[in-house]
Amino acid sequence: MKQRWFFIVLLNVAFILQMSGQVTTPPKGKKTEARQKEQLQIDEQLASRYYREQDYEKARDLYAQLFEKTGQISHFQQYIECLIILKDYDKAEQELKSFAKKHPTYYKANTDLIYIYTLQGKSDKAKKLFNDVMKDLPDNASTIRNLSYALQARGLYDMAMAILEKGNKLLEGKETFYMEQANLNLSMINYQEAFRYYFKEMETHPGQYNNIRNRLQTLMFYDVNNSIADELRIALLQQAQEKPDNLEFAQLLVWFALQQEDYDIALAQSQSIDRKTHDQDAQINNLAGICLNNKQFDVAKDGYNYILDKGRSNPFYGQALIGLINADYLKLQAENRTDSRAYERLSKRIDEARDEVSTNDLSKLTLIQADIMAYHIGQTDEAIALLTNTIEKVNSKQGQAELKLKLADIYLRQDEVWEATLLYSQVDKSLKEEPLGHEARFKNAQLRYFIGEYEWAQSQLKVLKAATSKLIANDAMTLSLVIKDNLEMDTTGTELNRLARADYRIYQQREDEAIALLDEIIANGNEISVPHALFRKGELAEKRKEFEPAEQLYLQIMEQYPYSYMADAALMNAALIEQNQLKNKELAKQHYEQLIDEYPTSIYTAQAKKNYRKL
């Protein structure tokens, strides 16, 4: 009985499987199609591998088979590439002609044929076929571009250019190929022609100004010997003369002059534009500020005076007035003028200017005047009173913070340490995550370093290493290393105490006392403290315009302590002195190059590259 039931169950299972076979078993045709697809993928990968490994004969055969099976143009193109590399030109010509008959709109077949004729030295056949292509060129922008790109890829630049020229005529201004022509001329190292086409594009499509300016900026970035910049200067000046009413060309000349640090040309051009448009005050004011930051004091003053001549109703009048006074003050400092009468006259000018500026601008004037009083004409108490009074009048949190920082600096110079630290802390707390707050925190940490509270200073410097301002972050890193390395080298802190006292005396402008302390460190210090002391002496010599001794002190750090954290800064300072004061350009180039090669991660490397290119 059991056997009978077992047999019935087996029959039922067989019946169910048979009935469900159509669902669970793939048809034979689909299996074959899947296998063929898998085989095609294998063959494509194999052909690509053969091509990469330069086994072109095997790659040729496989690509031929693939094209026969799939009819894909990519397979055919790779097949032709293999034939060309193997110099089987006759076969390539035969295949291309056959393909062109079947696919008359695939214009790349003709460009490949032209290329093959060129390789064979059959210039007549190449020229004839190209003329045929030109004759049948459709008025389709996409086809024109693709044909030009195909010819460029084969190195047939003149033909590629001719296609674009013909395209411009065919489309009659509906679309232009000036950008493609400019880029093609760059490939041919024909910069003047490239610039001409960029300018034509700007004239035809004014919205392309930013795009073209960015392309030119990228081009100049790689201009190591300044040859491209020289050609661009000529092209821009010619364009500005030929089309004086085109403001975009004029603005491009302003931009270029700034790139080349020709600040006087940039300002003169902006003023020229303004005489036509009367809308360049913001740019001129901004340019004057850039000149000021780059110590081009007379050019900056020219810019500010231009705005002041427009009268008090001009919205930038107050900013220009402050800028002019600041330019005069910075120029006095740069010239290391010790004549107190010049500073007193400037302070009186500030008194007269107070009625001509807004309450918020008043803080900027006060900062300059307090600096003059405290550091140049011996009126420290008056400076403190002026700052305290102005803080109460100014409503801007930023303005108040700037005034408090200046007041704290003066207190610290007068050894009023606790008054100073209180003000630094207030600014840090009110603008915690802003650059001014970071500056206040750094100054507070520096104060603690001056008075020997190294652990407290380190705790603040540790946070500042991640500051958004690179300058603050770098200063924090440097001071942190000074403290850390000196304490590791000398746990008693003797050397660090000397350094801190010397730095404090420099801060207080008690330079003779500072030099005595630095000389003691240089004579008896260690490999951590000595380069720091040499660097500080170099800065003091530079301030006194003793440029050759300063250069030698910086180079001594490089020669004796190349692994010091002061080495890259010392090398940069030496190169700047050689470039700007000693006029020894070859030595400056040598030291910039050394900085770029030996200290690639330095904060000064980018500026060194820029200066090197300029030289």
SEMI-572498 format. One record per residue (C-alpha): x negated, y, z negated; residue in three letters. Coordinates in nm, 3 decimals. Each point is the difference from the previous one (the first is absolute). Layout:
<gufis>
     east    north       up  rest
        X        Y        Z   ALA
...
</gufis>
This chain:
<gufis>
     east    north       up  rest
    0.000    0.000    0.000   MET
   -0.282    0.238   -0.087   LYS
   -0.174   -0.072    0.332   GLN
    0.322    0.083    0.189   ARG
    0.034    0.338   -0.177   TRP
   -0.367    0.076    0.063   PHE
    0.045   -0.072    0.374   PHE
    0.307    0.231    0.019   ILE
   -0.195    0.283   -0.168   VAL
   -0.285   -0.039    0.251   LEU
    0.248    0.020    0.292   LEU
    0.151    0.320   -0.143   ASN
   -0.342    0.162   -0.047   VAL
   -0.098   -0.091    0.361   ALA
    0.329    0.145    0.129   PHE
   -0.050    0.328   -0.193   ILE
   -0.357    0.037    0.126   LEU
    0.106   -0.065    0.355   GLN
    0.281    0.258   -0.021   MET
   -0.229    0.263   -0.154   SER
   -0.287   -0.063    0.241   GLY
    0.108    0.284    0.229   GLN
   -0.043    0.248   -0.285   VAL
   -0.319   -0.120   -0.168   THR
   -0.206   -0.109    0.303   THR
   -0.125    0.285    0.228   PRO
    0.065   -0.053    0.370   PRO
   -0.295   -0.109    0.204   LYS
   -0.004    0.331    0.201   GLY
   -0.036    0.221   -0.309   LYS
   -0.282   -0.216   -0.132   LYS
   -0.185    0.041    0.329   THR
    0.057    0.379    0.001   GLU
   -0.136    0.035   -0.355   ALA
   -0.306   -0.207    0.089   ARG
   -0.063    0.211    0.312   GLN
    0.026    0.322   -0.199   LYS
   -0.242   -0.136   -0.260   GLU
   -0.242   -0.107    0.275   GLN
    0.015    0.347    0.159   LEU
   -0.094    0.161   -0.333   GLN
   -0.291   -0.243   -0.037   ILE
   -0.119    0.076    0.354   ASP
    0.026    0.377   -0.056   GLU
   -0.206   -0.022   -0.318   GLN
   -0.255   -0.224    0.171   LEU
   -0.028    0.231    0.304   ALA
   -0.044    0.302   -0.230   SER
   -0.271   -0.183   -0.193   ARG
   -0.185   -0.095    0.320   TYR
    0.016    0.366    0.111   TYR
   -0.132    0.131   -0.333   ARG
   -0.281   -0.256    0.007   GLU
   -0.084    0.107    0.359   GLN
    0.078   -0.343    0.144   ASP
    0.168    0.172    0.294   TYR
    0.034   -0.299    0.233   GLU
    0.211   -0.196   -0.249   LYS
    0.195    0.316   -0.085   ALA
    0.062    0.064    0.372   ARG
    0.141   -0.347    0.060   ASP
    0.225    0.011   -0.306   LEU
    0.133    0.350    0.078   TYR
    0.072   -0.110    0.360   ALA
    0.200   -0.297   -0.130   GLN
    0.181    0.217   -0.254   LEU
    0.098    0.255    0.266   PHE
    0.127   -0.279    0.227   GLU
    0.218   -0.133   -0.284   LYS
    0.123    0.330   -0.147   THR
   -0.035    0.266    0.268   GLY
   -0.105    0.245   -0.272   GLN
   -0.197    0.302    0.124   ILE
   -0.228   -0.011   -0.309   SER
   -0.118   -0.349    0.100   HIS
   -0.059    0.115    0.358   PHE
   -0.197    0.304   -0.119   GLN
   -0.228   -0.212   -0.216   GLN
   -0.047   -0.241    0.291   TYR
   -0.113    0.292    0.222   ILE
   -0.235    0.127   -0.277   GLU
   -0.171   -0.341   -0.006   CYS
   -0.039    0.000    0.379   LEU
   -0.154    0.350   -0.008   ILE
   -0.242   -0.093   -0.278   ILE
   -0.098   -0.314    0.192   LEU
   -0.046    0.222    0.311   LYS
    0.243   -0.211    0.200   ASP
    0.116    0.313    0.179   TYR
    0.146   -0.174    0.307   ASP
    0.229   -0.216   -0.213   LYS
    0.096    0.300   -0.214   ALA
    0.083    0.203    0.313   GLU
    0.209   -0.286    0.142   GLN
    0.194   -0.044   -0.323   GLU
    0.061    0.372   -0.045   LEU
    0.126    0.050    0.355   LYS
    0.234   -0.296   -0.037   SER
    0.127    0.130   -0.335   PHE
    0.048    0.354    0.138   ALA
    0.223   -0.128    0.283   LYS
    0.227   -0.176   -0.249   LYS
   -0.009    0.286   -0.255   HIS
   -0.023    0.328    0.198   PRO
    0.071    0.217   -0.308   THR
   -0.292   -0.142   -0.200   TYR
   -0.247    0.274    0.088   TYR
   -0.283   -0.139   -0.211   LYS
   -0.063   -0.266    0.266   ALA
   -0.111    0.277    0.237   ASN
   -0.223    0.165   -0.261   THR
   -0.168   -0.338   -0.062   ASP
   -0.051   -0.045    0.375   LEU
   -0.156    0.348    0.024   ILE
   -0.229   -0.096   -0.289   TYR
   -0.105   -0.326    0.171   ILE
   -0.077    0.183    0.327   TYR
   -0.208    0.250   -0.200   THR
   -0.194   -0.279   -0.170   LEU
   -0.073   -0.151    0.341   GLN
   -0.115    0.333    0.140   GLY
    0.295    0.009    0.245   LYS
    0.065    0.369   -0.053   SER
    0.197    0.042    0.326   ASP
    0.248   -0.271   -0.096   LYS
    0.026    0.141   -0.353   ALA
    0.063    0.352    0.135   LYS
    0.259   -0.120    0.252   LYS
    0.195   -0.196   -0.261   LEU
   -0.015    0.292   -0.244   PHE
    0.135    0.234    0.269   ASN
    0.286   -0.243    0.055   ASP
    0.074    0.000   -0.371   VAL
   -0.006    0.383   -0.005   MET
    0.230    0.013    0.303   LYS
    0.257   -0.232   -0.159   ASP
   -0.026    0.152   -0.350   LEU
    0.354    0.029   -0.143   PRO
    0.120    0.306   -0.193   ASP
    0.018   -0.207   -0.319   ASN
   -0.200    0.129   -0.298   ALA
   -0.042   -0.341   -0.163   SER
   -0.132   -0.160    0.320   THR
   -0.240    0.290    0.058   ILE
   -0.140   -0.024   -0.353   ARG
   -0.037   -0.379    0.014   ASN
   -0.181    0.019    0.336   LEU
   -0.237    0.263   -0.136   SER
   -0.067   -0.202   -0.316   TYR
   -0.067   -0.312    0.209   ALA
   -0.256    0.186    0.213   LEU
   -0.160    0.151   -0.309   GLN
   -0.031   -0.346   -0.155   ALA
   -0.202   -0.103    0.308   ARG
   -0.221    0.309   -0.027   GLY
    0.150    0.156    0.315   LEU
    0.037    0.343   -0.160   TYR
    0.012    0.214    0.316   ASP
    0.282   -0.212    0.142   MET
    0.183    0.010   -0.336   ALA
   -0.026    0.380    0.004   MET
    0.127    0.018    0.359   ALA
    0.306   -0.207   -0.096   ILE
    0.082    0.245   -0.281   LEU
   -0.048    0.303    0.227   GLU
    0.235   -0.153    0.257   LYS
    0.244   -0.078   -0.282   GLY
    0.007    0.366   -0.106   ASN
    0.097    0.098    0.355   LYS
    0.261   -0.274    0.038   LEU
    0.179    0.084   -0.324   LEU
   -0.008    0.376    0.069   GLU
   -0.020    0.103   -0.365   GLY
    0.271   -0.236   -0.127   LYS
   -0.284   -0.177   -0.178   GLU
   -0.375    0.066   -0.001   THR
   -0.310   -0.210   -0.057   PHE
   -0.227    0.274   -0.136   TYR
   -0.065   -0.182   -0.330   MET
   -0.094   -0.319    0.188   GLU
   -0.228    0.205    0.229   GLN
   -0.165    0.167   -0.300   ALA
   -0.063   -0.334   -0.172   ASN
   -0.131   -0.151    0.324   LEU
   -0.247    0.288    0.039   ASN
   -0.118   -0.064   -0.355   LEU
   -0.072   -0.360    0.102   SER
   -0.204    0.140    0.288   MET
   -0.189    0.234   -0.242   ILE
    0.140    0.293    0.197   ASN
    0.092    0.227   -0.289   TYR
    0.071    0.322    0.190   GLN
    0.255   -0.177    0.219   GLU
    0.149   -0.171   -0.306   ALA
    0.046    0.335   -0.172   PHE
    0.153    0.147    0.318   ARG
    0.268   -0.269    0.004   TYR
    0.066    0.034   -0.374   TYR
    0.055    0.372    0.055   PHE
    0.231   -0.070    0.296   LYS
    0.202   -0.231   -0.226   GLU
    0.021    0.273   -0.267   MET
    0.113    0.253    0.259   GLU
    0.263   -0.235    0.143   THR
    0.116   -0.149   -0.331   HIS
   -0.058    0.247   -0.290   PRO
    0.119   -0.259   -0.252   GLY
   -0.321   -0.194    0.062   GLN
   -0.219    0.256   -0.181   TYR
   -0.048   -0.202   -0.321   ASN
   -0.056   -0.324    0.189   ASN
   -0.271    0.154    0.221   ILE
   -0.165    0.177   -0.293   ARG
   -0.018   -0.333   -0.190   ASN
   -0.152   -0.172    0.304   ARG
   -0.264    0.271    0.030   LEU
   -0.074   -0.023   -0.372   GLN
   -0.055   -0.377    0.028   THR
   -0.226    0.056    0.299   LEU
   -0.208    0.255   -0.189   MET
   -0.033   -0.233   -0.299   PHE
   -0.216   -0.231    0.214   TYR
   -0.192    0.289    0.156   ASP
   -0.334   -0.064   -0.169   VAL
   -0.214    0.237    0.209   ASN
    0.268    0.273    0.035   ASN
    0.001   -0.028    0.381   SER
    0.379   -0.051    0.018   ILE
    0.058    0.299   -0.227   ALA
   -0.213    0.220    0.228   ASP
    0.205   -0.101    0.305   GLU
    0.327    0.047   -0.186   LEU
   -0.105    0.350   -0.109   ARG
   -0.064    0.097    0.364   ILE
    0.329   -0.154    0.116   ALA
    0.201    0.176   -0.272   LEU
   -0.157    0.340    0.062   LEU
    0.067   -0.032    0.375   GLN
    0.358   -0.102   -0.067   GLN
    0.056    0.288   -0.243   ALA
   -0.134    0.247    0.258   GLN
    0.202   -0.145    0.289   GLU
    0.325   -0.023   -0.200   LYS
   -0.020    0.271   -0.269   PRO
    0.377   -0.010   -0.057   ASP
    0.010   -0.371   -0.088   ASN
    0.005    0.001   -0.381   LEU
   -0.056   -0.375   -0.032   GLU
   -0.340    0.032    0.169   PHE
   -0.082    0.289   -0.232   ALA
    0.099   -0.207   -0.305   GLN
   -0.208   -0.291    0.128   LEU
   -0.300    0.232    0.019   LEU
    0.061    0.103   -0.364   VAL
    0.013   -0.367   -0.102   TRP
   -0.319   -0.080    0.193   PHE
   -0.188    0.294   -0.149   ALA
    0.089   -0.125   -0.349   LEU
   -0.121   -0.351    0.088   GLN
   -0.333    0.152    0.106   GLN
   -0.007    0.227   -0.307   GLU
    0.000    0.308    0.225   ASP
    0.213    0.188   -0.250   TYR
   -0.044    0.343    0.157   ASP
    0.127   -0.129    0.338   ILE
    0.297   -0.173   -0.165   ALA
    0.099    0.316   -0.183   LEU
   -0.049    0.228    0.303   ALA
    0.214   -0.233    0.212   GLN
    0.276   -0.011   -0.264   SER
    0.000    0.379   -0.018   GLN
    0.020    0.013    0.381   SER
    0.306   -0.229   -0.006   ILE
    0.159    0.210   -0.274   ASP
   -0.031    0.320    0.207   ARG
    0.225   -0.169    0.256   LYS
    0.239   -0.190   -0.227   THR
   -0.013    0.187   -0.335   HIS
    0.059   -0.334   -0.181   ASP
   -0.348   -0.120   -0.097   GLN
   -0.033    0.158   -0.345   ASP
    0.031   -0.334   -0.180   ALA
   -0.266   -0.159    0.221   GLN
   -0.238    0.296   -0.034   ILE
    0.042   -0.001   -0.379   ASN
   -0.064   -0.375   -0.004   ASN
   -0.305    0.037    0.227   LEU
   -0.144    0.269   -0.227   ALA
    0.037   -0.244   -0.292   GLY
   -0.183   -0.272    0.196   ILE
   -0.280    0.247    0.076   CYS
   -0.020    0.089   -0.369   LEU
   -0.030   -0.368   -0.099   ASN
   -0.283   -0.037    0.252   ASN
   -0.183    0.309   -0.131   LYS
    0.067    0.201    0.315   GLN
    0.073    0.306   -0.210   PHE
   -0.016    0.270    0.268   ASP
    0.224   -0.194    0.240   VAL
    0.248   -0.061   -0.284   ALA
    0.002    0.372   -0.082   LYS
    0.071    0.081    0.365   ASP
    0.304   -0.230   -0.013   GLY
    0.133    0.146   -0.324   TYR
   -0.054    0.360    0.117   ASN
    0.193   -0.078    0.320   TYR
    0.305   -0.091   -0.212   ILE
   -0.046    0.294   -0.238   LEU
   -0.003    0.242    0.296   ASP
    0.361   -0.106    0.071   LYS
    0.113    0.165   -0.323   GLY
    0.157   -0.099   -0.331   ARG
    0.319   -0.123    0.162   SER
   -0.187   -0.296    0.147   ASN
    0.096   -0.320   -0.195   PRO
   -0.367   -0.099   -0.024   PHE
   -0.122    0.340   -0.122   TYR
   -0.047   -0.107   -0.365   GLY
   -0.180   -0.323    0.092   GLN
   -0.229    0.188    0.240   ALA
   -0.082    0.263   -0.264   LEU
   -0.098   -0.269   -0.252   ILE
   -0.190   -0.190    0.268   GLY
   -0.201    0.310    0.095   LEU
   -0.097    0.069   -0.363   ILE
   -0.089   -0.367   -0.051   ASN
   -0.214    0.004    0.316   ALA
   -0.194    0.302   -0.130   ASP
   -0.048   -0.168   -0.339   TYR
   -0.117   -0.332    0.146   LEU
   -0.237    0.182    0.234   LYS
   -0.159    0.180   -0.297   LEU
   -0.046   -0.333   -0.177   GLN
   -0.142   -0.173    0.310   ALA
   -0.254    0.282    0.036   GLU
   -0.088   -0.050   -0.369   ASN
    0.053    0.371   -0.062   ARG
   -0.092    0.104   -0.353   THR
    0.095    0.367    0.040   ASP
    0.283    0.046   -0.250   SER
    0.118    0.318    0.177   ARG
    0.117   -0.200    0.305   ALA
    0.208   -0.220   -0.229   TYR
    0.137    0.300   -0.192   GLU
    0.116    0.160    0.326   ARG
    0.175   -0.323    0.095   LEU
    0.170   -0.016   -0.342   SER
    0.134    0.353    0.053   LYS
    0.135   -0.103    0.341   ARG
    0.191   -0.279   -0.173   ILE
    0.152    0.250   -0.245   ASP
    0.122    0.204    0.298   GLU
    0.135   -0.309    0.178   ALA
    0.213   -0.121   -0.292   ARG
    0.295    0.219    0.097   ASP
   -0.002   -0.138    0.356   GLU
    0.051   -0.369   -0.077   VAL
    0.282   -0.212   -0.143   SER
    0.002   -0.130   -0.358   THR
   -0.102   -0.349    0.110   ASN
   -0.283    0.135    0.219   ASP
   -0.113    0.200   -0.302   LEU
   -0.147   -0.318   -0.153   SER
   -0.240   -0.041    0.297   LYS
   -0.129    0.356   -0.037   LEU
   -0.040   -0.053   -0.375   THR
   -0.206   -0.316    0.055   LEU
   -0.249    0.193    0.216   ILE
   -0.015    0.299   -0.235   GLN
   -0.044   -0.214   -0.312   ALA
   -0.286   -0.181    0.171   ASP
   -0.167    0.333    0.082   ILE
    0.045    0.129   -0.355   MET
   -0.122   -0.310   -0.179   ALA
   -0.290   -0.098    0.225   TYR
   -0.127    0.317    0.168   HIS
    0.071    0.322   -0.194   ILE
   -0.012   -0.120   -0.363   GLY
    0.367    0.056   -0.088   GLN
    0.086   -0.342   -0.141   THR
    0.246    0.122   -0.264   ASP
    0.180    0.211    0.262   GLU
    0.019   -0.305    0.231   ALA
    0.157   -0.209   -0.277   ILE
    0.254    0.274   -0.077   ALA
    0.086    0.041    0.370   LEU
    0.057   -0.375    0.047   LEU
    0.209   -0.031   -0.317   THR
    0.218    0.296    0.101   ASN
    0.052   -0.130    0.356   THR
    0.094   -0.351   -0.118   ILE
    0.299    0.155   -0.178   GLU
    0.114    0.184    0.317   LYS
   -0.032   -0.279    0.257   VAL
    0.299   -0.233    0.031   ASN
   -0.157   -0.260    0.230   SER
   -0.117   -0.315   -0.181   LYS
   -0.283   -0.034    0.254   GLN
   -0.107    0.363   -0.048   GLY
    0.003   -0.034   -0.378   GLN
   -0.207   -0.319    0.021   ALA
   -0.264    0.167    0.219   GLU
   -0.027    0.291   -0.243   LEU
   -0.028   -0.233   -0.301   LYS
   -0.279   -0.196    0.168   LEU
   -0.195    0.320    0.066   LYS
    0.058    0.115   -0.360   LEU
   -0.119   -0.339   -0.132   ALA
   -0.313    0.021    0.218   ASP
   -0.088    0.339   -0.148   ILE
    0.065   -0.123   -0.356   TYR
   -0.230   -0.298    0.061   LEU
   -0.270    0.230    0.136   ARG
    0.028    0.197   -0.328   GLN
   -0.031   -0.323   -0.209   ASP
    0.369    0.025   -0.101   GLU
    0.032   -0.377    0.050   VAL
    0.329   -0.063   -0.178   TRP
    0.181    0.289    0.168   GLU
   -0.118   -0.139    0.334   ALA
    0.101   -0.361   -0.067   THR
    0.347    0.113   -0.115   LEU
    0.061    0.184    0.330   LEU
   -0.135   -0.287    0.213   TYR
    0.233   -0.238   -0.184   SER
    0.301    0.228    0.060   GLN
   -0.064    0.008    0.377   VAL
   -0.062   -0.377    0.009   ASP
    0.329   -0.063   -0.178   LYS
    0.210    0.240    0.212   SER
   -0.138   -0.117    0.340   LEU
   -0.099   -0.355   -0.089   LYS
    0.019   -0.162    0.348   GLU
   -0.098    0.307    0.205   GLU
   -0.348    0.104    0.119   PRO
   -0.016    0.293   -0.244   LEU
    0.085   -0.237   -0.285   GLY
   -0.278   -0.235    0.108   HIS
   -0.243    0.293    0.013   GLU
    0.100    0.100   -0.355   ALA
   -0.054   -0.355   -0.124   ARG
   -0.342   -0.015    0.164   PHE
   -0.102    0.334   -0.152   LYS
    0.114   -0.126   -0.341   ASN
   -0.204   -0.320    0.042   ALA
   -0.299    0.210    0.108   GLN
    0.042    0.217   -0.310   LEU
   -0.011   -0.312   -0.222   ARG
   -0.314   -0.113    0.184   TYR
   -0.159    0.341   -0.067   PHE
    0.060   -0.035   -0.376   ILE
   -0.104   -0.367   -0.021   GLY
    0.343   -0.169   -0.033   GLU
   -0.086   -0.259    0.264   TYR
    0.256   -0.266   -0.086   GLU
    0.289    0.248    0.026   TRP
   -0.139    0.136    0.327   ALA
   -0.030   -0.352    0.147   GLN
    0.362   -0.083   -0.081   SER
    0.117    0.300    0.208   GLN
   -0.250   -0.056    0.281   LEU
    0.114   -0.360    0.038   LYS
    0.351    0.122    0.090   VAL
   -0.132    0.273    0.232   LEU
   -0.196   -0.246    0.217   LYS
    0.333   -0.075    0.169   ALA
    0.094    0.368    0.047   ALA
    0.158    0.097    0.332   THR
   -0.262    0.273    0.050   SER
   -0.317   -0.161    0.137   LYS
   -0.214    0.278   -0.144   LEU
    0.138   -0.044   -0.353   ILE
   -0.022   -0.380    0.028   ALA
   -0.361    0.022    0.117   ASN
   -0.097    0.248   -0.273   ASP
    0.168   -0.222   -0.259   ALA
   -0.185   -0.306    0.130   MET
   -0.335    0.182   -0.007   THR
    0.042    0.135   -0.353   LEU
    0.123   -0.338   -0.121   SER
   -0.314   -0.165    0.142   LEU
   -0.220    0.265   -0.162   VAL
    0.146   -0.086   -0.341   ILE
    0.017   -0.378    0.047   LYS
   -0.346   -0.052    0.154   ASP
   -0.180    0.229   -0.243   ASN
    0.157   -0.168   -0.304   LEU
   -0.090   -0.343    0.139   GLU
   -0.360    0.110    0.056   MET
   -0.031    0.182   -0.334   ASP
    0.252   -0.103   -0.266   THR
   -0.112    0.283   -0.230   THR
    0.141    0.250    0.252   GLY
   -0.309    0.223   -0.017   THR
   -0.037    0.040    0.379   GLU
    0.373    0.045    0.050   LEU
    0.012    0.271   -0.266   ASN
   -0.276    0.190    0.184   ARG
    0.184   -0.033    0.330   LEU
    0.331    0.112   -0.151   ALA
   -0.163    0.305   -0.161   ARG
   -0.174    0.091    0.327   ALA
    0.325   -0.034    0.195   ASP
    0.181    0.213   -0.257   TYR
   -0.266    0.274    0.025   ARG
    0.034   -0.003    0.381   ILE
    0.377    0.034   -0.039   TYR
   -0.054    0.299   -0.232   GLN
   -0.247    0.156    0.249   GLN
   -0.279   -0.023   -0.258   ARG
   -0.230   -0.127    0.270   GLU
   -0.341    0.054   -0.162   ASP
    0.104   -0.213   -0.299   GLU
    0.139   -0.263    0.239   ALA
   -0.323   -0.019    0.202   ILE
   -0.206   -0.050   -0.317   ALA
    0.222   -0.295   -0.097   LEU
   -0.011   -0.144    0.356   LEU
   -0.381    0.023    0.012   ASP
   -0.017   -0.193   -0.326   GLU
    0.221   -0.274    0.147   ILE
   -0.204   -0.017    0.324   ILE
   -0.323   -0.034   -0.203   ALA
    0.122   -0.257   -0.254   ASN
    0.328   -0.144    0.129   GLY
    0.097   -0.334    0.151   ASN
    0.110   -0.113    0.347   GLU
    0.359    0.095   -0.080   ILE
   -0.050    0.347   -0.148   SER
   -0.286    0.125    0.223   VAL
    0.186    0.000    0.337   PRO
    0.289    0.180   -0.169   HIS
   -0.239    0.266   -0.134   ALA
   -0.174    0.035    0.340   LEU
    0.339    0.049    0.168   PHE
    0.103    0.270   -0.246   ARG
   -0.333    0.182    0.051   LYS
    0.055   -0.022    0.375   GLY
    0.344    0.162   -0.034   GLU
   -0.142    0.281   -0.215   LEU
   -0.285    0.062    0.249   ALA
    0.253    0.008    0.285   GLU
    0.214    0.251   -0.191   LYS
   -0.306    0.223   -0.033   ARG
   -0.061   -0.037    0.376   LYS
   -0.324   -0.192   -0.063   GLU
    0.081   -0.237    0.285   PHE
   -0.330   -0.179    0.055   GLU
   -0.044   -0.095   -0.370   PRO
    0.366   -0.109   -0.007   ALA
   -0.049   -0.221    0.308   GLU
   -0.307   -0.162   -0.155   GLN
    0.182   -0.072   -0.326   LEU
    0.283   -0.173    0.191   TYR
   -0.243   -0.200    0.213   LEU
   -0.191   -0.104   -0.313   GLN
    0.318   -0.174   -0.119   ILE
    0.024   -0.183    0.333   MET
   -0.364   -0.109   -0.003   GLU
   -0.027   -0.102   -0.365   GLN
    0.357   -0.099   -0.090   TYR
    0.173   -0.116    0.323   PRO
    0.244   -0.219   -0.197   TYR
    0.114    0.281   -0.229   SER
    0.365    0.106    0.021   TYR
   -0.138    0.351    0.073   MET
   -0.197   -0.112    0.308   ALA
    0.269    0.046    0.267   ASP
    0.094    0.347   -0.130   ALA
   -0.368    0.096   -0.017   ALA
   -0.057   -0.111    0.359   LEU
    0.306    0.194    0.117   MET
   -0.113    0.317   -0.179   ASN
   -0.353   -0.029    0.145   ALA
    0.139   -0.040    0.353   ALA
    0.231    0.301   -0.042   LEU
   -0.290    0.218   -0.114   ILE
   -0.211   -0.119    0.296   GLU
    0.285    0.069    0.242   GLN
    0.122    0.335   -0.129   ASN
   -0.285    0.169   -0.188   GLN
   -0.330   -0.150    0.117   LEU
    0.125   -0.040    0.362   LYS
   -0.179   -0.335    0.032   ASN
    0.265   -0.177    0.208   LYS
   -0.208   -0.309    0.078   GLU
   -0.062   -0.070   -0.369   LEU
    0.367    0.065   -0.079   ALA
    0.105   -0.248    0.272   LYS
   -0.241   -0.256   -0.143   GLN
    0.145    0.034   -0.350   HIS
    0.364   -0.005    0.120   TYR
   -0.080   -0.319    0.189   GLU
   -0.163   -0.148   -0.310   GLN
    0.309    0.085   -0.206   LEU
    0.233   -0.161    0.258   ILE
   -0.213   -0.317    0.024   ASP
   -0.096   -0.053   -0.364   GLU
    0.311    0.132   -0.179   TYR
    0.294   -0.092    0.230   PRO
    0.258    0.010   -0.284   THR
   -0.112    0.339   -0.135   SER
    0.254    0.281   -0.030   ILE
   -0.245    0.211    0.205   TYR
   -0.029   -0.238    0.298   THR
    0.290    0.148    0.199   ALA
   -0.143    0.353   -0.026   GLN
   -0.349   -0.131    0.083   ALA
    0.135   -0.157    0.321   LYS
    0.172    0.324    0.096   LYS
   -0.314    0.208   -0.063   ASN
   -0.217   -0.253    0.184   TYR
    0.224    0.016    0.308   ARG
   -0.007    0.380   -0.010   LYS
   -0.381    0.005   -0.012   LEU
</gufis>
